[in-house]
Amino acid sequence: MTSEHTDDPACSSELPGAARGGPVSHSLSRIARLHRIAAGKLLRRTGLYPGQELLMMRLWDTDTARQSELIKSMDLDPSTVTKMLQRLDHSGYVKRSADPEDRRAVLVEATPDSCGLRWEVADAWTDLEEHTLAGLDETEREELARLLAKVEENLCKETQDCPERRAEARERPASDQA
């Protein structure tokens, strides 16, 4: 880690004493926080809050989804996802309706009004990628993506919280999961 000084405490590279045993974990935590802040700034032009674009991405790729499945896939508190959906519904980007096969379930779909938003989100994410990876050449970008994929896999193994792992666990008999 470098010892560059900045006036922004969020960008300070000083390692807290308690984090000395985990400098990479500390760095990843800070990077994730700063990345979310940068995403929020870029998403302002779309009218979305950070996280709402991820929910919309899921809907654009799946057309219609049960609200309960969206909650599981987002891995957020149900009340948080419900609030997101309420705001997106109020903005005209999603439509919620009762599932005709199970009246207790709620179906959610992206509306035609969200089509323009899709391209704005794509542009914001392209800009975010460029800001995030500025100064890295193509080889470094590929290496970073490869290394982060390994880190993600390590964390998935540790937490068993990857959507892929949850799907695998649901498919295995209960006796195999112990």
C-alpha positions as CSV (number, residue, x, y, z in Angstrom):
1,M,0.0,0.0,0.0
2,T,1.2,3.5,-0.7
3,S,1.4,6.2,1.8
4,E,-0.1,9.0,-0.4
5,H,-1.9,11.7,1.6
6,T,-5.2,13.2,0.6
7,D,-7.6,15.5,2.3
8,D,-10.4,13.1,1.8
9,P,-10.4,10.6,4.7
10,A,-12.2,8.1,2.5
11,C,-9.1,8.1,0.3
12,S,-6.5,7.9,3.0
13,S,-4.2,4.9,2.5
14,E,-3.2,4.6,6.1
15,L,-3.8,1.1,7.4
16,P,-5.6,1.0,10.8
17,G,-3.7,-1.0,13.4
18,A,-6.4,-3.6,13.8
19,A,-6.3,-4.2,10.0
20,R,-2.6,-5.0,9.8
21,G,-3.4,-8.7,9.7
22,G,-5.6,-8.1,6.6
23,P,-4.3,-5.4,4.4
24,V,-5.9,-6.8,1.3
25,S,-9.3,-7.3,3.0
26,H,-9.1,-3.7,4.2
27,S,-8.2,-2.5,0.7
28,L,-11.1,-4.5,-0.8
29,S,-13.5,-3.1,1.7
30,R,-12.4,0.5,1.0
31,I,-12.5,-0.1,-2.8
32,A,-16.0,-1.5,-2.6
33,R,-17.2,1.5,-0.6
34,L,-15.5,4.0,-3.0
35,H,-16.8,2.1,-6.1
36,R,-20.4,2.4,-4.7
37,I,-19.9,6.1,-4.1
38,A,-18.6,6.5,-7.7
39,A,-21.5,4.4,-9.0
40,G,-24.0,6.6,-7.1
41,K,-22.5,9.8,-8.7
42,L,-22.8,8.3,-12.2
43,L,-26.3,6.9,-11.6
44,R,-27.7,10.3,-10.4
45,R,-28.1,11.2,-14.1
46,T,-30.4,8.2,-14.5
47,G,-32.5,9.1,-11.4
48,L,-31.6,5.7,-9.8
49,Y,-30.0,5.0,-6.4
50,P,-27.1,2.5,-6.2
51,G,-28.5,-1.0,-6.1
52,Q,-31.6,-0.1,-8.0
53,E,-29.7,-0.5,-11.3
54,L,-28.8,-4.1,-10.3
55,L,-32.4,-4.9,-9.6
56,M,-33.4,-3.5,-13.0
57,M,-30.6,-5.4,-14.7
58,R,-32.1,-8.6,-13.3
59,L,-35.5,-7.7,-14.6
60,W,-34.3,-6.6,-18.0
61,D,-32.6,-10.0,-18.3
62,T,-35.5,-12.1,-17.0
63,D,-38.6,-10.1,-18.1
64,T,-40.8,-11.2,-15.2
65,A,-39.8,-12.5,-11.8
66,R,-41.4,-13.2,-8.5
67,Q,-40.7,-10.6,-5.9
68,S,-39.5,-13.3,-3.5
69,E,-37.0,-14.5,-6.1
70,L,-35.7,-11.0,-6.7
71,I,-35.2,-10.6,-2.9
72,K,-33.2,-13.9,-2.8
73,S,-31.1,-13.0,-5.8
74,M,-30.3,-9.5,-4.5
75,D,-29.3,-11.0,-1.2
76,L,-30.7,-8.0,0.7
77,D,-33.2,-7.5,3.4
78,P,-36.7,-8.0,2.1
79,S,-37.8,-4.6,3.3
80,T,-34.9,-3.0,1.3
81,V,-35.9,-4.7,-1.9
82,T,-39.6,-3.9,-1.3
83,K,-38.7,-0.2,-0.9
84,M,-36.6,-0.3,-4.1
85,L,-39.5,-1.8,-6.0
86,Q,-42.0,0.7,-4.6
87,R,-39.7,3.6,-5.8
88,L,-39.2,1.9,-9.2
89,D,-42.9,1.3,-9.5
90,H,-43.7,4.9,-8.5
91,S,-41.2,6.0,-11.2
92,G,-42.9,3.9,-13.8
93,Y,-40.0,1.5,-14.4
94,V,-41.5,-1.6,-12.9
95,K,-45.0,-3.1,-12.7
96,R,-46.1,-5.4,-9.9
97,S,-49.0,-7.7,-10.1
98,A,-50.5,-10.8,-8.4
99,D,-49.2,-14.1,-9.8
100,P,-52.3,-15.7,-11.4
101,E,-51.0,-19.2,-10.3
102,D,-50.5,-18.1,-6.7
103,R,-52.3,-15.0,-5.6
104,R,-50.0,-14.7,-2.5
105,A,-47.0,-14.2,-4.8
106,V,-46.2,-10.9,-6.5
107,L,-44.8,-10.8,-10.1
108,V,-42.5,-7.9,-11.1
109,E,-41.6,-6.9,-14.6
110,A,-39.8,-4.0,-16.2
111,T,-42.1,-1.6,-18.0
112,P,-41.6,-0.3,-21.6
113,D,-40.8,3.1,-19.9
114,S,-37.6,1.5,-18.5
115,C,-36.2,0.7,-22.0
116,G,-34.5,4.1,-22.3
117,L,-33.2,3.7,-18.7
118,R,-31.5,0.5,-19.7
119,W,-29.2,2.3,-22.1
120,E,-28.5,5.1,-19.5
121,V,-27.5,2.4,-16.9
122,A,-25.3,0.7,-19.5
123,D,-23.6,4.0,-20.2
124,A,-23.1,4.7,-16.5
125,W,-21.6,1.3,-16.0
126,T,-19.3,1.8,-19.0
127,D,-18.2,5.1,-17.5
128,L,-17.7,3.5,-14.1
129,E,-15.5,0.8,-15.6
130,E,-13.4,3.4,-17.3
131,H,-13.0,5.5,-14.1
132,T,-12.3,2.4,-12.0
133,L,-9.7,1.0,-14.4
134,A,-8.1,4.2,-15.6
135,G,-4.3,3.8,-16.0
136,L,-4.5,0.1,-16.4
137,D,-3.6,-1.4,-19.8
138,E,-5.5,-4.3,-21.3
139,T,-3.2,-6.9,-19.9
140,E,-3.5,-5.5,-16.4
141,R,-7.3,-5.3,-16.7
142,E,-7.5,-8.9,-17.7
143,E,-5.2,-9.9,-14.8
144,L,-7.2,-7.9,-12.3
145,A,-10.4,-9.5,-13.6
146,R,-8.8,-13.0,-13.3
147,L,-7.5,-12.3,-9.7
148,L,-10.8,-10.8,-8.6
149,A,-12.6,-13.9,-9.9
150,K,-10.3,-16.1,-7.8
151,V,-11.0,-13.9,-4.7
152,E,-14.8,-14.1,-5.4
153,E,-14.6,-17.9,-5.6
154,N,-12.6,-18.0,-2.4
155,L,-15.3,-15.9,-0.6
156,C,-18.1,-18.0,-2.2
157,K,-16.5,-21.2,-0.8
158,E,-16.1,-19.6,2.6
159,T,-19.6,-18.2,2.8
160,Q,-21.5,-20.6,0.6
161,D,-23.4,-17.4,-0.4
162,C,-23.0,-17.4,-4.2
163,P,-26.2,-17.6,-6.1
164,E,-24.6,-20.6,-8.0
165,R,-23.9,-22.4,-4.8
166,R,-27.4,-21.8,-3.4
167,A,-28.8,-23.3,-6.6
168,E,-26.5,-26.3,-6.3
169,A,-27.5,-26.8,-2.7
170,R,-31.2,-26.7,-3.6
171,E,-30.6,-29.4,-6.2
172,R,-28.7,-31.7,-3.9
173,P,-30.6,-34.0,-1.5
174,A,-30.8,-32.8,2.0
175,S,-28.7,-35.7,3.2
176,D,-25.8,-34.5,1.0
177,Q,-25.8,-31.0,2.4
178,A,-24.9,-31.9,6.0
